[in-house]
Amino acid sequence: MRIAFLGTPDFALAALRRLIAAGQEIACVYSQPPAPRGRGQTLQPSPVHAYALEHGLIVRTPASMRDPGEIFAFQGLELDAAVVVAFGQILPSEVIEAPLLGTFNLHGSLLPRWRGAAPIQRAVMAGDLLTGVEVMRLTEGLDEGPVLASQSLRIGPQDTAGTVHDRMAVIGAELLACTLPLIEQGLAIETPQPESGVTYAKKIRPKEARIDWTKPGAEIDFKIRGLSPFPGAWFQLQTDKGPVRVKALLSVFENADGPAGEVLDDRLLIGAGAGAVRLLRVQREGRGPQDAETFLRGTSVARGMKLS
């Protein structure tokens, strides 16, 4: 099929690679405009943009797909289908309806649970044991279209948003590659989403990232793993040179008692509102990620200290 691919981050890159390997004709790749990245904050193309250029594909990076000129250009591609994977923009109906067979989205949840921008993070933060990836027909409503294919994925007690993301990207890419031929042949069955069970995965806000140790330990553990590796749940640690910010990247809940925010042993067991959380991997401000043992060799965190 002649396809337009709309995607931006690494999650979308896995799908683009798989579609190219499957022999699909990529008429044009759309991605978010280059953005400041790295220490120098220089403008860098997105992972999808960079990969597409390396493979000689036509790339467009519009600030808005609602621009009349962009709509006209998209309609002129004479597409069989369009594929959207974490593109980062809401598409107008003129774009959605332009391809002959329609526009299809690869979404990282089992709809209608976790419609919206951050489904993987929200699923881990909520303590979900099961999530998945689905191919759905894109409509104007937020992730409301019928589902054509689905693959479930378990969330384990040591999973983070990052580990779930990486497994889901591979599974989703394969699911998409297998579903597109069925769409072309008219064999894909579209199943409307249930009206009950709708939840929304709102974009992660910076103020959500700070750890509140008065919350139940299980909830803190979910939050730490759900915000890992980015943006990273964090707390303040008092040192000889003043307070420093430390990100918690991996943890486990433990059924122990102690004051909220207090260090309960010499291996980063921290008291919570109910139970406790053991920090397994952290990142001190200005340094790289470290396991707890390595971190403690270079930073004093004594029993009885209070984290904030």
N, C-alpha and C positions, 0 to 999 in steps of 0.2 A: 504493500500500500504506500501511497504518497502521504507522508506524515509531517506535521509540524510538531516539534518537541519543545515544551515550555517548562523549564526547570532551572534551579539555581545552585543549591548546595550539594554536598557529597551524596546525600540520600538520593538525589535525582540523577547524579552521575552514574550510579550503578545501573539504573534503568536505561539511560541513553546508551551505555556500552552494550548492554544486552540486546537492545533493538538493532543496533548496528551489526552485531554479530549474527542476528537472525535474518539479516538481509533486507530489512525494511528501508525504504527510500526516505531519507530525512531531507525534506525540501528546505527546511529552515529551522534553526534553533533560536529560541527566545530565552533570554536570561535577564536578571536584574542588572542595572548599570554597574560598572566598576565602582568599588567602594574603598575607603581608606582601610588598610590592613597592615599589621606588623608594627614593629617599633617605630619605623619612620612614618607610619600612617600614609604611605604612598598609595595612589589609586591602583587597585589590583582587580583583574577580572575574576568572576566567580568560578568555582571549580568546573561547572558545566560550560561556561563561556570559554575558558582556557582549553578544555579538552576538545571542544568543537572546532576551535581554530586550528589546533594541532592536527586535526583530521580533515581539514579542508572543507568544513561545512560552513554554510552561510549563517551568520549570527546577527541578530538584532537585539539591542538592549534598550528598549523604550522606557522612558520614565513613567509612562502611563499607556496601557493598552486601550484606554478610552479616547486617546487622541484620534481625531477623524482620519489623519493621514496613516496612522498605524492600522486602523480598521480597514481602510481601503487596500493597504498593502497585504494584509492578512487574507482578505477576501480574494485577492488576485493570485494567491498561491495555488488555487484549484486543488484543494486537498481532499483526500479520501477520509482522513481522520486527523484529529489533533490529540496529543497526549500531554497532560499536565501533571507534573510531579514536583511539589514544593516550589512552585514558581515564585510566590510572594506577592501576587497582585490578584485582585478580583477582576474577572473578565466580564465585559459587557455581552449582552445577548447577541449582538452582531458578530462577535468573534466566536462565541460558543456554537452558534448555529451555522457558521460558514462552511465547515467541512461536510462533505456528502453524507458520511455516516454519523457524524457528530463529534463531540469532544469528550474525552474520557480522562478520569483522574485516578491516580494511585494514592490512596489515603492510608495513613498509619494507625488505624484503629478498627474495631469491629463496630461499625455504625449500627444504630444511631448514637452509640456512646462515643464521646470525645470528638464531636464535630469541632472544627476550628484549627487554630494556628499551632498548638503545641500538644498534639495527642499523645506522643510517646512520653514526654515528661509528666504530663498530668496523670497518665495511667500508673506510672511508677509512684508518683507522689500520693496517689489515692490508695496505694496498697493493692491494686488489682493483681490477681494471679494469672489472668489471661488477657491477652490483647490479640492483635492480628493486623493484617494488611488486606485491603480490598481494592478492586477495580470497580469504579462506579461511573455512570454517565453524569457528566457535569451539567448542572442546571444553574439558574440564577440564584437560587437559595443556597445558603451556606452548607455545603456538604449534604444536601438533601436528596440527591438523585438516586435512582435505583441502582442496586448492586448487581454486577455481572459475574464476579468471581471473588472468592474469599479464602484466606489461609490463616489459621489461628497460630498463636505463638505464646508460649508460657513465659511468665516472668518469675524467675527464681529469687531466693532470698539474698543472693549476692549480685543480682543484676542491677545495673545502673541504666539511666537513660541512654548512655553511650553504648553499652553492650547490646541493649535491645535494638537501638538504632542500627547497629552494624549488621545484626542478624536479619532484621526486617528489610534492610536495603537489598540484600541478596535474594531473600525470599520474594520480596515485592517485584524485583526486576524479572525474575523467572515467571511469576504469576502474570505479569503484564505481557511478556513475550508470548506466553501460551494462550492468552485470552484474545489478543488482537486478531489472529487468524480466524477464530470463531466468530468474532464480530464481522469480519469481512465476508465470511460464508453465510451469515445470517443464522448461526447456530447458538449464539450466546443468549442465555435466558436472563432477562432483566427482572430482578425481584425488588419491589418497593420496600423501603425501609419501614420497620414497625413504627407506629405512632407513639408508643410508650418507650421509656428508657432513654430518652434524649438527654445528653449532657454536653456541655461546651468546654472545649480546651482553650481557655483564654491565653493570650500571649503572656509569657512570664514577665512580671514586673520586677524591677530592681529591688524594691523594698521587701519583696517576698523572700529574698535570698538569705536574710539574716536569721540565724537560728534563735528561737525562743525556747530556752531550756525548761520553762515551766510547762510546756506542752508534753503530752504523753510520749514516752520514749519510742514506742512503735511509730508514732506519727513523725517524730524527728528523723528516725531512720529512713522512712519512706521519702521524706523531703530531701535528705542528704543524697540518697541514691537517685532520686528523680531529677535533681539539679546538677548531677555529675555527668560529664565533665564541665558543662557550661550551663549557667554562669558560675555555679559552685555555691553551695550553702556555706555561710561563713559565721565566725564568731571572733571576739576580741580576746587576746591573751596578753596579760600584763607581764612585761619583761623589765630587765634592769634599765633598758633604754626607752621605756614607755610602752603603751599599748600597740600591739601589732595585729593585723588582720590575718586570720588563718582560715583557709577553705577546708571543709571536710568533704572528701571525695568518695569515701567508702566507709561503711559502718555496719554494725549488727546490733540488734536489740538484745538486751540481757535483762533477766528478771532479778534485778538487784535494787536495794533501797539506798537512798541517799538524797541530800538536799539538791534541788534543781540547780544545775550549772556547776556543781562542785566536783572536783577531780577525786574519784573514789579509790584509785589504786595507782600504781606506778606504770600502768600500761594503757593509759588514756580511756579508762572507764569513767563516763561522765553521768552524774545524776540528772534525772529528768522529773517531770511532774508525776509520772508513774513509770516505775522501772528505770532503766538506764540504757545508755548508748555507748558502745565501745567503738572508738574511732580506729579504723584500720589503715586508712590512707589519707594524708592531708597535704596541704600546700601552704607554706608560710609565704606571706607577701614578699614578692621580689625573688622568689626561689621556685624551683621546679617541684613537681609532685614527689612525695616520699611515702614509703610505708611507715607505720607508726614507730617501729623499732629504730629505723634510721633517723627519723625526725627527732626522737627523744635523745639520741646521742649528741645532737647539736643544739637542742632547745630544752631548757629546764621546765618541766611541768610536774610540780610536786603534788603529792596527795594533800588534799585540803585547799588547794588553790581554787579560786572562783573564776569561771569563764563568763563573759558577758556578750 
